[in-house]
Amino acid sequence: MSKVFILRVFHGIFAVYFILCLIYLYYAAVFAKFDFVLLIAVVSLAVEGLLVFIVNNGDCPLIHVQRKIGDETPFFSLFMPKKMAKQAIPTFAKLTWAGVGLLVIRLILINVQR
């Protein structure tokens, strides 16, 4: 197996993990499920956001590894048109902030009802 293929599989696993974290964030907000899994999801999304936007200027941290092994194709460009692929990370960031906002609203509503 080539290094490029292995990195793409690894990258795909990370992408699925973070998408599942995002889905759980919304699930928790809708159903008021505040648990350890939510904590893991929120911390994971926060660390990913920090790495992508603060440390790496909006690029996935794995792009440097990709380039080092000769893969110049960004991950989302593998299965999306180029224009959509460029918007994937900003879109996921907006979805994450919206989910956090819903979670905060849910917490406020729970506290108001008490």
Secondary structure, DSSP 8 states (H G I E B T S, - for coil): --HHHHHHHHHHHHHHHHHHHHHHHHHHHHHT--SHHHHHHHHHHHHHHIIIIIISTTS-TTHHHHHHTT--S-GGGGTS-HHHHHHHHHHHHHHHHHHHHHHHHHHHHHHHH-
